[in-house]
């Protein structure tokens, strides 16, 4: 390769190429030639941007929250169909626009403040010293696929937001008059009276005709339509398939024991106090104080340092190797001065807990289980290799499984939620298998997928049963029942309305109830705080009670299949002392709500002010979806901020 490059450099073609490069440098500039603008931004807001990796992390977190809410896994395709990807995009765009606006306004916390806040986070503390540890900080971020730069930017944004909000609304409280009105509203109570209109009080409807039921079926087609179902064939490779009580090679067992002996045994542990000494005089003073039994904290304070206590720790837990060696060579209760790697120190051994070495017989069951698990993993791997070789060679799932000597299993039909046509769980079907099945077309097969726990699986979709309405004859009884109940409800509503109209014209509630063959029930002192404790009142009745005027009659659905005719008889204002106390409590809540509204309004204003660009196709690629025509997307969706975790799964 090098000789070819040298030969080309001596050729006339190289001279022409070099001349062209010189001309390009002169025209475009060397800076532009070597600083090409290569970005991976999904969202750009002013001077800020969100990369594909950052967007994917936000999308995965939001999708995980929604999966917890709905209780089932959600594929990226399904999430996109419900608009979750766009909601995350809009939320990030609004967040970045707001952060850019704050920076433009000059709100930028100092680097020292950012560092100080990060060093207060317990997740980044060293377990031994209990202090911030930079290595632990970097490791924790790496475990969460974050860089220190990205995390520090997040902390800076949060502090900027706090400073902006605090500066705007510090000392503000909503006017007491507002809170007083809320207190009056919360403490008022109401008296109501009602009587029921039951199904037996109206004529039974005639039996429905097929024409009527077909019309009802059309009106409720969406609710009656059965979901798509899929029939699949699955091959699984699990440790349980190959695990057996095969004899364990004694040599392998002894080798495993020798390797694991130290970790399985209990090492000697000690409680050691360490105090740093600035000079020999300080070391002498510390040693004398500890030898006399003085409180280590007071001894350390007398020389201007802090004492470090290693409570019941093994030798490896003491960071300074020289101090650790001295601590485990000093008898219990004794004091020693050590020149450690980090400087002079005085130690005192407070207590010693002897270690204990395990025997092979004690840990034999554990080690044998480990060996059998490893053997099973090796066998599973061999089976998957045999299957994959056959599958890659052109064999279908069943044939490849047969060559590997592994049985296949038929599952389904089942819906995307993993339930069969009767709504029951399908034996052996896992969420991962169901999710994979819904990414395949009929007749297609998946590659080997990780099932977790050392297992693998592959899926073939045998048949797809499209979403469809069930046959009319099959659901006619249910339709007839629904039609009859609907007609009964209409009749009861009409009768309740006619009875309520008589009350509105001036007839007494008791007289109207008696004419309907019913009796009046009175419920005094209903308050908004206690009304939910009354099981006899339906939500519709409660709503009508607290929206009616005194003396007004109303109708409402009862807490069972029926209606009520009710009347609000009186409204009582709460006691002045309780109203005042409630107003003061509510005032804080109203102020907090006002804070949130100001913050949301500021985000909306930032979105309108800062230029925002959204690359929807790059965002789709980041979460593993095919890009779509950018003309079909409106990247200028309104500036309403999105709060991840509060989005309902709805179209």
Backbone torsions as a table, in degrees:
resi	resn	phi	psi	omega
1	UNK	NA	-47.4	-179.4
2	UNK	-63.2	-39.7	179.5
3	UNK	-65.2	-35.4	178.3
4	UNK	-66.7	-38.9	179.2
5	UNK	-66.0	-42.3	179.5
6	UNK	-63.6	-40.8	179.5
7	UNK	-63.1	-40.9	179.0
8	UNK	-65.9	-37.4	-178.6
9	UNK	-63.2	-26.5	-179.3
10	UNK	-88.5	-6.1	-176.1
11	UNK	-83.2	160.9	177.7
12	UNK	-65.9	-25.9	179.1
13	UNK	-63.8	-36.1	179.5
14	UNK	-65.1	-38.2	179.3
15	UNK	-62.9	-41.3	177.7
16	UNK	-63.7	-44.6	-179.1
17	UNK	-61.6	-42.8	-179.7
18	UNK	-64.3	-39.7	178.3
19	UNK	-61.3	-42.0	178.4
20	UNK	-63.3	-38.7	178.7
21	UNK	-64.1	-39.7	179.6
22	UNK	-63.5	-41.8	178.0
23	UNK	-62.9	-42.0	-179.0
24	UNK	-65.0	-37.1	177.1
25	UNK	-62.6	-40.7	-178.3
26	UNK	-67.4	-36.1	-176.6
27	UNK	-80.4	-48.0	-172.2
28	UNK	-100.5	-17.5	-179.4
29	UNK	92.9	141.8	-179.5
30	UNK	-65.9	-36.4	-177.6
31	UNK	-59.1	-45.5	-178.2
32	UNK	-69.2	-31.6	-178.5
33	UNK	-66.9	-36.3	-174.8
34	UNK	-105.1	4.4	178.2
35	UNK	-128.5	55.3	178.4
36	UNK	-62.9	142.1	-176.9
37	UNK	-84.6	100.8	179.9
38	UNK	-114.7	115.1	-177.8
39	UNK	-122.7	156.5	176.4
40	UNK	-128.3	48.6	-173.6
41	UNK	-93.7	129.9	172.6
42	UNK	-88.0	-38.3	178.1
43	UNK	-129.5	133.0	172.9
44	UNK	-123.2	125.8	179.7
45	UNK	-132.1	101.8	-176.2
46	UNK	62.1	-121.6	-179.6
47	UNK	-91.6	1.7	-175.4
48	UNK	-107.0	154.9	177.4
49	UNK	-146.5	157.7	176.4
50	UNK	-117.9	122.0	-178.4
51	UNK	-79.5	169.4	178.4
52	UNK	-60.2	-41.4	-179.3
53	UNK	-65.2	-40.2	179.0
54	UNK	-66.9	-39.6	177.6
55	UNK	-64.5	-43.9	180.0
56	UNK	-61.4	-40.1	178.8
57	UNK	-63.1	-42.4	178.6
58	UNK	-66.6	-40.4	180.0
59	UNK	-64.7	-45.9	-179.8
60	UNK	-61.7	-39.6	179.5
61	UNK	-65.4	-43.7	179.9
62	UNK	-65.8	-43.6	179.3
63	UNK	-61.6	-38.9	178.2
64	UNK	-62.7	-38.5	177.7
65	UNK	-64.7	-42.5	-180.0
66	UNK	-67.0	-37.3	178.0
67	UNK	-61.4	-37.9	177.1
68	UNK	-65.9	-36.9	-179.0
69	UNK	-68.3	-42.9	-176.1
70	UNK	-90.4	-12.0	175.4
71	UNK	75.0	26.4	177.7
72	UNK	-157.6	155.5	179.2
73	UNK	-69.9	151.7	-179.7
74	UNK	-126.1	123.6	177.6
75	UNK	-74.7	156.8	175.5
76	UNK	-56.5	-35.7	179.2
77	UNK	-63.3	-44.7	180.0
78	UNK	-67.6	-39.4	178.4
79	UNK	-61.1	-40.9	178.5
80	UNK	-67.6	-37.1	179.6
81	UNK	-62.3	-32.9	178.9
82	UNK	-91.8	3.1	174.3
83	UNK	81.7	15.0	-179.0
84	UNK	-66.3	-36.1	179.6
85	UNK	-63.6	-39.0	179.5
86	UNK	-69.8	-33.8	179.1
87	UNK	-65.4	-41.3	178.1
88	UNK	-65.9	-42.3	178.0
89	UNK	-58.0	-47.4	-178.4
90	UNK	-65.0	-39.1	178.6
91	UNK	-63.9	-43.2	178.5
92	UNK	-65.8	-40.8	-180.0
93	UNK	-61.3	-44.1	179.9
94	UNK	-67.0	-41.1	179.7
95	UNK	-62.4	-45.5	-178.3
96	UNK	-69.1	-35.9	177.6
97	UNK	-62.9	-41.9	179.7
98	UNK	-65.0	-43.0	179.6
99	UNK	-63.6	-39.4	179.0
100	UNK	-66.0	-38.9	179.5
101	UNK	-64.3	-41.2	178.5
102	UNK	-63.0	-40.4	178.3
103	UNK	-63.6	-41.7	178.8
104	UNK	-62.4	-34.2	179.4
105	UNK	-75.1	-7.7	178.9
106	UNK	94.6	9.2	178.8
107	UNK	-88.7	100.5	-177.7
108	UNK	-143.3	104.0	-179.0
109	UNK	-60.4	147.9	-179.5
110	UNK	-68.7	152.3	179.8
111	UNK	-59.8	-35.8	179.5
112	UNK	-63.4	-37.4	179.0
113	UNK	-67.0	-40.8	178.5
114	UNK	-61.6	-47.1	-179.7
115	UNK	-61.8	-41.2	-179.4
116	UNK	-63.4	-41.0	-180.0
117	UNK	-67.1	-41.1	179.7
118	UNK	-64.0	-38.5	-178.2
119	UNK	-71.4	-6.3	176.1
120	UNK	-91.8	-7.8	-174.9
121	UNK	-79.8	117.3	-175.5
122	UNK	-59.6	-28.0	-178.3
123	UNK	-61.5	-20.2	-178.1
124	UNK	-103.2	13.8	-178.9
125	UNK	-84.5	148.1	170.4
126	UNK	-74.4	133.7	-174.8
127	UNK	-67.6	-24.7	-178.0
128	UNK	-85.8	-53.9	-175.7
129	UNK	-82.9	-19.9	-178.0
130	UNK	71.2	21.9	-179.6
131	UNK	-121.8	166.2	179.1
132	UNK	-60.1	134.3	-179.8
133	UNK	-127.3	121.2	-175.5
134	UNK	-63.0	-37.9	179.8
135	UNK	-65.7	-44.0	177.1
136	UNK	-62.2	-37.2	178.0
137	UNK	-61.2	-49.4	-178.8
138	UNK	-67.3	-38.4	-180.0
139	UNK	-66.0	-41.8	-179.8
140	UNK	-63.4	-41.8	178.2
141	UNK	-65.2	-42.2	179.5
142	UNK	-62.0	-37.6	178.0
143	UNK	-62.7	-25.9	-179.6
144	UNK	-105.6	20.4	176.9
145	UNK	55.5	41.3	177.8
146	UNK	-126.2	153.1	175.0
147	UNK	-104.5	155.5	176.4
148	UNK	-56.0	-37.1	-179.9
149	UNK	-62.2	-45.9	-179.2
150	UNK	-66.3	-41.0	-179.0
151	UNK	-67.1	-42.7	-179.8
152	UNK	-65.0	-32.4	175.9
153	UNK	-66.2	-39.1	177.9
154	UNK	-63.2	-44.8	178.7
155	UNK	-62.6	-41.5	179.4
156	UNK	-61.3	-42.3	179.2
157	UNK	-62.9	-41.9	-179.8
158	UNK	-64.0	-43.5	180.0
159	UNK	-67.6	-39.4	176.9
160	UNK	-59.6	-43.6	178.9
161	UNK	-61.4	-45.5	179.6
162	UNK	-62.3	-42.8	-179.2
163	UNK	-65.8	-40.7	-179.6
164	UNK	-65.9	-45.5	-178.8
165	UNK	-67.1	-43.4	-179.6
166	UNK	-62.4	-43.3	179.6
167	UNK	-64.7	-27.7	-177.4
168	UNK	-82.0	-37.3	-170.1
169	UNK	-123.2	11.0	178.8
170	UNK	-58.7	131.2	178.4
171	UNK	85.1	-5.4	-178.1
172	UNK	-81.4	140.6	170.4
173	UNK	-139.4	144.4	179.4
174	UNK	-62.5	149.4	179.5
175	UNK	-55.0	143.2	-178.5
176	UNK	-61.5	-30.1	179.7
177	UNK	-62.1	-38.0	178.0
178	UNK	-63.6	-46.2	-179.7
179	UNK	-65.3	-35.1	178.9
180	UNK	-63.8	-42.8	177.7
181	UNK	-61.8	-40.1	177.5
182	UNK	-65.8	-36.6	177.6
183	UNK	-65.1	-42.2	176.5
184	UNK	-61.5	-43.7	180.0
185	UNK	-60.6	-43.3	-175.9
186	UNK	-73.2	-31.2	-172.7
187	UNK	-95.2	-6.8	-179.9
188	UNK	-69.9	153.5	176.3
189	UNK	-129.8	158.1	-174.8
190	UNK	-134.9	146.2	176.3
191	UNK	-107.1	131.6	178.0
192	UNK	-131.3	160.2	173.7
193	UNK	-138.8	147.1	-178.0
194	UNK	-156.2	163.3	169.4
195	UNK	-139.0	157.7	-172.9
196	UNK	-94.3	153.0	171.3
197	UNK	-120.2	105.7	-172.7
198	UNK	-98.9	164.4	-179.9
199	UNK	-56.0	-32.4	-179.4
200	UNK	-70.0	-12.0	-177.9
201	UNK	-88.0	-1.5	178.6
202	UNK	-126.6	153.6	179.6
203	UNK	-62.6	143.3	177.3
204	UNK	-70.2	135.9	179.8
205	UNK	-68.5	155.0	177.5
206	UNK	-69.6	158.0	179.3
207	UNK	-61.1	137.5	-177.7
208	UNK	-73.6	152.7	175.6
209	UNK	-89.3	164.4	177.1
210	UNK	-61.2	-34.6	179.3
211	UNK	-63.2	-43.0	178.8
212	UNK	-65.1	-40.9	-179.2
213	UNK	-70.0	-36.7	176.5
214	UNK	-63.9	-37.3	177.6
215	UNK	-66.0	-40.9	177.0
216	UNK	-62.8	-38.3	178.9
217	UNK	-63.4	-41.0	178.6
218	UNK	-65.9	-40.2	-178.3
219	UNK	-65.3	-28.0	-177.0
220	UNK	-116.2	31.1	-176.6
221	UNK	-59.4	-40.2	-177.3
222	UNK	-62.6	-41.5	-179.5
223	UNK	-73.8	-30.1	-176.1
224	UNK	-86.2	-19.8	-176.8
225	UNK	-64.0	130.2	176.7
226	UNK	-78.9	144.0	-178.5
227	UNK	-71.3	170.5	174.7
228	UNK	-66.5	138.6	176.8
229	UNK	-120.2	153.8	179.3
230	UNK	-134.0	139.6	174.7
231	UNK	-107.2	126.5	-175.0
232	UNK	-130.6	160.1	168.9
233	UNK	-114.7	133.6	-174.4
234	UNK	-126.7	138.4	168.8
235	UNK	-116.7	132.8	-177.2
236	UNK	-124.9	142.7	176.9
237	UNK	-121.7	107.2	-175.9
238	UNK	-128.8	151.8	175.9
239	UNK	-57.0	-30.2	-178.7
240	UNK	-64.9	-27.1	-179.6
241	UNK	-68.6	-32.5	-173.1
242	UNK	-110.8	-7.0	-178.4
243	UNK	-68.3	136.3	178.6
244	UNK	-155.4	161.9	179.3
245	UNK	-83.1	55.8	178.2
246	UNK	-68.0	149.5	-179.8
247	UNK	-63.5	144.5	-179.4
248	UNK	-97.3	131.6	177.7
249	UNK	-65.8	119.7	-179.6
250	UNK	-55.9	-34.9	179.1
251	UNK	-66.1	-40.7	178.8
252	UNK	-66.4	-37.8	178.7
253	UNK	-64.6	-44.8	179.8
254	UNK	-65.1	-38.9	178.4
255	UNK	-63.2	-42.7	178.8
256	UNK	-65.0	-40.6	-179.9
257	UNK	-64.1	-44.4	-179.9
258	UNK	-61.3	-37.3	-178.7
259	UNK	-72.9	-35.7	-174.2
260	UNK	-99.1	-2.1	-172.1
261	UNK	-56.6	-46.5	-176.6
262	UNK	-64.4	-40.1	-178.8
263	UNK	-74.4	-28.5	179.5
264	UNK	-81.6	-25.2	179.9
265	UNK	-79.1	163.1	176.8
266	UNK	-97.2	114.3	-178.3
267	UNK	-74.9	161.0	173.8
268	UNK	-64.8	136.7	177.7
269	UNK	-123.9	153.0	-179.1
270	UNK	-140.0	151.4	170.1
271	UNK	-101.6	116.3	-172.2
272	UNK	-127.0	136.6	173.3
273	UNK	-104.1	129.7	179.6
274	UNK	-122.1	130.4	177.9
275	UNK	-128.7	123.4	179.9
276	UNK	-69.9	141.4	179.5
277	UNK	-115.7	126.4	-177.9
278	UNK	-75.8	-29.2	-178.2
279	UNK	-156.7	172.4	-178.7
280	UNK	-59.2	-35.3	179.9
281	UNK	-64.9	-42.4	178.4
282	UNK	-65.2	-39.2	179.2
283	UNK	-61.8	-41.8	179.1
284	UNK	-64.0	-43.9	-179.7
285	UNK	-63.0	-41.3	179.5
286	UNK	-65.0	-45.8	-178.1
287	UNK	-61.9	-41.1	179.4
288	UNK	-65.3	-41.7	179.8
289	UNK	-64.4	-44.7	-179.9
290	UNK	-67.2	-37.1	180.0
291	UNK	-64.9	-30.7	179.1
292	UNK	-81.8	-3.4	178.5
293	UNK	87.4	16.3	179.7
294	UNK	-67.9	158.5	178.1
295	UNK	-62.4	122.6	-178.4
296	UNK	-56.3	-36.0	-179.7
297	UNK	-64.7	-40.9	179.0
298	UNK	-69.5	-37.4	178.2
299	UNK	-63.4	-45.5	-179.8
300	UNK	-64.4	-40.3	-179.3
301	UNK	-64.0	-32.4	-177.9
302	UNK	-66.7	-20.8	178.6
303	UNK	-111.4	10.5	173.7
304	UNK	79.8	26.7	177.3
305	UNK	-132.7	-178.2	177.8
306	UNK	-115.7	148.2	177.9
307	UNK	-86.6	142.1	175.5
308	UNK	-112.0	127.4	-179.4
309	UNK	-112.7	125.4	173.2
310	UNK	-101.9	101.8	-173.0
311	UNK	-88.1	113.9	174.4
312	UNK	51.8	52.7	-176.1
313	UNK	-110.1	149.5	173.0
314	UNK	-75.8	170.7	-176.6
315	UNK	-61.3	-34.9	-177.5
316	UNK	-68.9	-14.1	-177.9
317	UNK	-85.3	-9.3	178.3
318	UNK	-91.5	116.5	-171.4
319	UNK	-59.4	-43.4	-177.7
320	UNK	-79.2	114.0	-174.3
321	UNK	-62.7	-38.0	-179.6
322	UNK	-69.2	-40.0	176.6
323	UNK	-64.6	-40.9	179.8
324	UNK	-62.1	-45.3	-179.8
325	UNK	-61.9	-42.7	179.8
326	UNK	-67.0	-39.2	-178.7
327	UNK	-63.7	-35.2	-178.4
328	UNK	-91.5	2.8	172.9
329	UNK	-107.9	-8.7	-177.6
330	UNK	-93.3	133.9	179.2
331	UNK	-63.6	158.6	179.7
332	UNK	-62.6	134.7	178.6
333	UNK	87.9	-5.7	-176.7
334	UNK	-96.3	161.3	-178.9
335	UNK	-117.1	144.4	178.6
336	UNK	-144.1	146.4	175.2
337	UNK	-103.1	131.5	-172.6
338	UNK	-129.6	137.7	169.8
339	UNK	-94.6	93.8	-175.9
340	UNK	-82.2	178.0	178.3
341	UNK	-63.3	-28.2	-177.5
342	UNK	-101.4	7.2	179.0
343	UNK	123.5	174.4	-178.9
344	UNK	-64.0	146.6	178.5
345	UNK	-153.7	154.7	175.6
346	UNK	-114.8	132.0	-179.2
347	UNK	-121.0	154.1	172.0
348	UNK	-136.4	128.1	178.8
349	UNK	-85.5	112.3	-176.2
350	UNK	-83.5	-36.9	-179.6
351	UNK	-160.2	159.0	-179.4
352	UNK	-132.3	128.7	174.1
353	UNK	-113.5	111.8	-176.0
354	UNK	-60.9	148.3	175.8
355	UNK	-82.7	172.5	-179.3
356	UNK	-144.1	123.9	178.7
357	UNK	-90.1	132.4	-179.8
358	UNK	-82.0	158.0	175.4
359	UNK	-101.0	163.0	179.9
360	UNK	-60.1	-40.1	-177.6
361	UNK	-65.2	-33.4	-179.5
362	UNK	-66.4	-36.5	-175.2
363	UNK	-107.1	8.8	-178.7
364	UNK	-54.9	-49.0	-179.1
365	UNK	-58.5	-39.7	-179.4
366	UNK	-65.3	-46.8	-177.8
367	UNK	-67.3	-39.9	178.2
368	UNK	-63.9	-38.2	177.3
369	UNK	-64.2	-39.3	178.1
370	UNK	-64.1	-44.4	-178.8
371	UNK	-64.1	-43.8	179.2
372	UNK	-64.3	-36.1	177.7
373	UNK	-64.6	-42.2	178.0
374	UNK	-64.8	-40.9	178.5
375	UNK	-62.6	-40.4	179.5
376	UNK	-64.8	-39.9	179.0
377	UNK	-62.8	-39.9	178.5
378	UNK	-64.8	-40.5	179.1
379	UNK	-67.6	-40.1	177.4
380	UNK	-61.5	-42.3	179.4
381	UNK	-62.5	-42.2	179.4
382	UNK	-62.5	-40.7	179.0
383	UNK	-65.2	-42.8	179.9
384	UNK	-65.5	-35.5	177.3
385	UNK	-65.1	-42.6	178.4
386	UNK	-63.0	-42.7	178.6
387	UNK	-64.3	-46.3	-175.7
388	UNK	-65.6	-38.6	177.7
389	UNK	-61.3	-44.0	179.6
390	UNK	-67.8	-40.6	-178.4
391	UNK	-66.9	-43.4	177.7
392	UNK	-66.5	-24.8	177.9
393	UNK	-79.7	-0.1	176.1
394	UNK	113.2	-8.0	179.4
395	UNK	-73.4	144.7	176.1
396	UNK	-77.6	-179.7	-173.7
397	UNK	-58.8	-47.2	-177.4
398	UNK	-64.8	-42.7	-178.5
399	UNK	-68.3	-40.6	179.0
400	UNK	-65.0	-39.2	178.0
401	UNK	-64.6	-38.6	179.2
402	UNK	-64.8	-39.9	178.9
403	UNK	-66.1	-31.3	177.6
404	UNK	-82.4	-9.5	-179.9
405	UNK	76.3	28.6	-178.4
406	UNK	-118.3	132.7	-179.2
407	UNK	-74.3	156.0	174.1
408	UNK	-105.1	163.7	-178.6
409	UNK	-134.7	135.3	175.6
410	UNK	-90.7	134.1	-179.8
411	UNK	-131.2	139.5	174.5
412	UNK	108.6	-172.3	3.4
413	UNK	-67.3	146.2	177.1
414	UNK	-142.1	154.2	178.7
415	UNK	-86.0	177.1	-176.8
416	UNK	-64.3	-23.7	178.4
417	UNK	-82.8	3.7	177.3
418	UNK	84.8	8.3	179.9
419	UNK	-101.0	149.3	178.4
420	UNK	-82.8	-171.9	-174.9
421	UNK	-68.1	-15.9	175.8
422	UNK	-97.6	5.2	178.7
423	UNK	81.1	14.6	-177.9
424	UNK	-102.3	153.2	176.9
425	UNK	-62.0	146.3	179.3
426	UNK	-92.1	122.5	-178.7
427	UNK	-56.8	133.0	176.7
428	UNK	83.2	-12.0	-177.8
429	UNK	-82.5	122.8	177.7
430	UNK	-102.7	159.8	176.8
431	UNK	-57.0	-35.4	179.9
432	UNK	-67.0	-41.5	178.7
433	UNK	-64.0	-43.9	178.8
434	UNK	-61.8	-42.4	-179.4
435	UNK	-64.3	-41.5	178.1
436	UNK	-64.3	-41.9	-179.0
437	UNK	-58.9	-33.0	-176.9
438	UNK	-82.7	0.8	174.3
439	UNK	-100.8	-0.3	-174.7
440	UNK	-110.8	152.8	173.6
441	UNK	-88.1	166.2	178.8
442	UNK	-61.3	131.8	179.2
443	UNK	86.2	-4.9	-179.2
444	UNK	-97.9	161.8	-175.3
445	UNK	-128.1	148.8	178.0
446	UNK	-87.7	165.3	168.1
447	UNK	-78.7	176.7	175.4
448	UNK	-65.2	130.5	-178.8
449	UNK	-117.5	149.1	179.5
450	UNK	-76.8	120.2	-180.0
451	UNK	-91.5	-8.0	-175.2
452	UNK	84.9	158.4	178.8
453	UNK	65.7	23.8	179.7
454	UNK	83.2	7.7	-178.3
455	UNK	-107.8	164.7	178.7
456	UNK	-139.8	163.4	178.2
457	UNK	-153.8	162.4	171.9
458	UNK	-139.8	150.3	-173.6
459	UNK	-128.1	140.7	169.8
460	UNK	-123.1	126.7	177.4
461	UNK	-86.2	111.7	-178.0
462	UNK	-81.5	-40.2	-174.2
463	UNK	-153.9	141.9	174.4
464	UNK	-115.6	122.0	177.8
465	UNK	-99.3	108.8	-174.8
466	UNK	-62.4	156.7	174.4
467	UNK	-61.7	132.9	-175.5
468	UNK	-154.5	158.2	172.9
469	UNK	-75.9	140.6	176.2
470	UNK	-69.3	158.9	178.4
471	UNK	-58.8	144.7	-178.2
472	UNK	-57.6	-44.8	-176.9
473	UNK	-60.8	-33.4	-177.3
474	UNK	-68.2	-37.6	-175.3
475	UNK	-108.1	11.2	-179.2
476	UNK	-57.7	-43.6	179.3
477	UNK	-59.0	-41.9	179.1
478	UNK	-67.0	-38.5	177.8
479	UNK	-63.4	-41.8	-179.7
480	UNK	-63.3	-41.2	178.7
481	UNK	-64.1	-44.1	179.6
482	UNK	-64.4	-40.3	179.9
483	UNK	-63.9	-43.6	-179.3
484	UNK	-62.8	-44.2	179.2
485	UNK	-64.2	-37.9	179.1
486	UNK	-64.4	-43.2	-179.9
487	UNK	-67.1	-37.9	176.3
488	UNK	-63.0	-42.2	179.3
489	UNK	-62.4	-40.1	178.0
490	UNK	-62.2	-43.0	-178.4
491	UNK	-66.5	-42.0	179.0
492	UNK	-66.0	-39.0	178.2
493	UNK	-63.2	-42.8	180.0
494	UNK	-64.1	-41.9	179.5
495	UNK	-66.3	-42.2	178.1
496	UNK	-61.8	-40.6	179.4
497	UNK	-63.2	-40.7	-179.2
498	UNK	-68.3	-37.0	178.3
499	UNK	-69.3	-39.5	178.0
500	UNK	-65.0	-33.7	179.3
501	UNK	-64.2	-36.4	177.7
502	UNK	-65.0	-38.5	178.4
503	UNK	-66.7	-40.5	179.7
504	UNK	-63.9	-26.4	178.4
505	UNK	-82.2	-6.1	174.5
506	UNK	122.1	-7.8	179.1
507	UNK	-70.0	150.6	-179.8
508	UNK	-72.0	146.4	-179.3
509	UNK	-59.7	-42.0	-178.8
510	UNK	-63.5	-40.6	-178.6
511	UNK	-66.1	-42.6	179.5
512	UNK	-66.1	-40.2	178.9
513	UNK	-63.4	-41.7	179.9
514	UNK	-64.0	-39.3	-179.8
515	UNK	-66.4	-24.0	179.0
516	UNK	-93.0	5.6	179.8
517	UNK	72.2	28.2	-178.3
518	UNK	-127.4	175.4	178.6
519	UNK	-128.6	157.2	-174.7
520	UNK	-89.6	137.2	173.4
521	UNK	-113.7	131.0	179.7
522	UNK	-109.3	138.0	179.3
523	UNK	-127.9	98.8	-179.0
524	UNK	-87.9	159.3	169.6
525	UNK	63.5	39.4	177.0
526	UNK	-78.2	124.5	175.7
527	UNK	-118.2	162.4	-178.9
528	UNK	-67.1	-23.1	179.6
529	UNK	-80.7	-29.0	-173.0
530	UNK	-111.4	-7.3	-172.6
531	UNK	-63.7	-31.8	-178.7
532	UNK	-69.5	-13.4	179.6
533	UNK	-82.3	-5.4	-179.6
534	UNK	-97.7	103.5	-175.0
535	UNK	-71.6	-12.9	-178.0
536	UNK	-80.2	-10.9	-177.2
537	UNK	-102.3	130.9	176.4
538	UNK	-82.3	166.3	177.6
539	UNK	-62.2	-35.6	179.3
540	UNK	-66.8	-39.9	177.7
541	UNK	-63.9	-43.4	179.9
542	UNK	-61.7	-44.1	-179.5
543	UNK	-61.8	-41.9	-179.2
544	UNK	-68.2	-38.1	-179.6
545	UNK	-61.2	-42.7	-174.4
546	UNK	-91.5	9.0	173.4
547	UNK	-123.2	3.7	-179.2
548	UNK	-97.4	160.5	176.0
549	UNK	-94.8	156.2	179.5
550	UNK	-54.8	132.2	179.9
551	UNK	85.7	-4.5	-176.6
552	UNK	-83.5	136.5	176.8
553	UNK	-93.9	151.5	-179.2
554	UNK	-152.2	165.5	172.8
555	UNK	-120.7	151.5	-179.7
556	UNK	-157.3	157.8	173.4
557	UNK	-72.0	142.2	180.0
558	UNK	-85.4	-177.7	-179.0
559	UNK	-81.1	5.4	172.7
560	UNK	-139.0	-168.1	-178.4
561	UNK	-75.3	93.1	-178.1
562	UNK	174.2	-179.1	-179.9
563	UNK	-130.5	164.9	174.3
564	UNK	-130.0	152.4	169.4
565	UNK	-111.4	119.2	-174.8
566	UNK	-124.2	170.3	179.2
567	UNK	-147.6	130.3	174.7
568	UNK	-82.5	114.8	-172.8
569	UNK	-91.0	-31.2	-178.1
570	UNK	-163.6	155.2	173.3
571	UNK	-123.8	129.5	-178.5
572	UNK	-115.2	131.3	176.3
573	UNK	-80.5	141.3	-178.7
574	UNK	-67.4	164.3	177.7
575	UNK	-63.8	144.5	-174.4
576	UNK	-57.4	-41.3	-178.3
577	UNK	-64.0	-43.1	179.7
578	UNK	-68.0	-38.1	178.3
579	UNK	-62.1	-43.6	-179.4
580	UNK	-64.8	-42.6	180.0
581	UNK	-65.1	-43.1	179.0
582	UNK	-65.0	-39.1	179.7
583	UNK	-61.0	-40.1	-179.4
584	UNK	-67.9	-37.9	177.4
585	UNK	-67.2	-43.6	-177.7
586	UNK	-70.3	-26.8	-177.6
587	UNK	-59.5	-41.3	178.0
588	UNK	-65.0	-40.7	178.8
589	UNK	-65.2	-41.3	179.5
590	UNK	-66.2	-37.1	177.5
591	UNK	-64.4	-42.6	178.2
592	UNK	-62.7	-40.9	177.9
593	UNK	-62.6	-38.0	178.3
594	UNK	-65.5	-39.3	175.6
595	UNK	-56.3	-49.1	-177.5
596	UNK	-62.3	-40.1	-179.9
597	UNK	-65.3	-39.4	177.5
598	UNK	-62.8	-43.7	-179.5
599	UNK	-62.9	-44.0	178.6
600	UNK	-63.9	-41.1	179.1
601	UNK	-63.8	-37.2	178.5
602	UNK	-65.4	-39.2	177.2
603	UNK	-64.3	-42.6	178.8
604	UNK	-61.8	-43.7	-179.9
605	UNK	-63.9	-39.0	178.8
606	UNK	-64.0	-40.1	-179.8
607	UNK	-63.9	-33.8	179.3
608	UNK	-78.2	-25.6	-174.5
609	UNK	-89.3	-44.0	-174.7
610	UNK	-86.7	138.1	177.5
611	UNK	-71.0	123.6	-177.2
612	UNK	-120.7	133.3	175.7
613	UNK	-123.3	131.5	179.9
614	UNK	-119.0	125.3	175.4
615	UNK	-98.5	90.8	-174.8
616	UNK	-66.2	-35.7	-180.0
617	UNK	-67.8	-41.1	177.2
618	UNK	-64.2	-35.5	177.7
619	UNK	-64.5	-42.2	178.8
620	UNK	-63.5	-41.9	178.5
621	UNK	-63.4	-34.0	-178.7
622	UNK	-63.9	-29.0	-179.3
623	UNK	-104.9	15.7	173.3
624	UNK	85.3	19.6	179.3
625	UNK	-106.4	154.8	177.3
626	UNK	-71.2	141.9	176.1
627	UNK	-68.2	154.7	178.7
628	UNK	-122.2	172.6	-179.0
629	UNK	-59.3	118.4	-178.4
630	UNK	-61.2	-21.2	179.5
631	UNK	-69.6	-21.7	-179.6
632	UNK	-79.5	-8.7	-178.5
633	UNK	-110.5	141.9	175.5
634	UNK	-105.1	102.9	-177.3
635	UNK	-77.3	5.5	179.4
636	UNK	-115.0	43.6	177.5
637	UNK	-64.1	149.5	-173.5
638	UNK	-49.0	160.8	-170.7
639	UNK	-84.9	18.4	-178.1
640	UNK	-65.7	123.7	-178.5
641	UNK	-68.2	148.2	-179.8
642	UNK	-114.9	129.9	177.8
643	UNK	-103.3	112.9	-178.7
644	UNK	-60.8	139.0	178.2
645	UNK	97.9	-10.1	-178.5
646	UNK	-116.6	10.3	-176.1
647	UNK	-88.6	125.1	177.0
648	UNK	-73.7	149.0	178.4
649	UNK	-82.2	83.4	-177.5
650	UNK	-147.6	148.4	177.8
651	UNK	-72.7	NA	NA
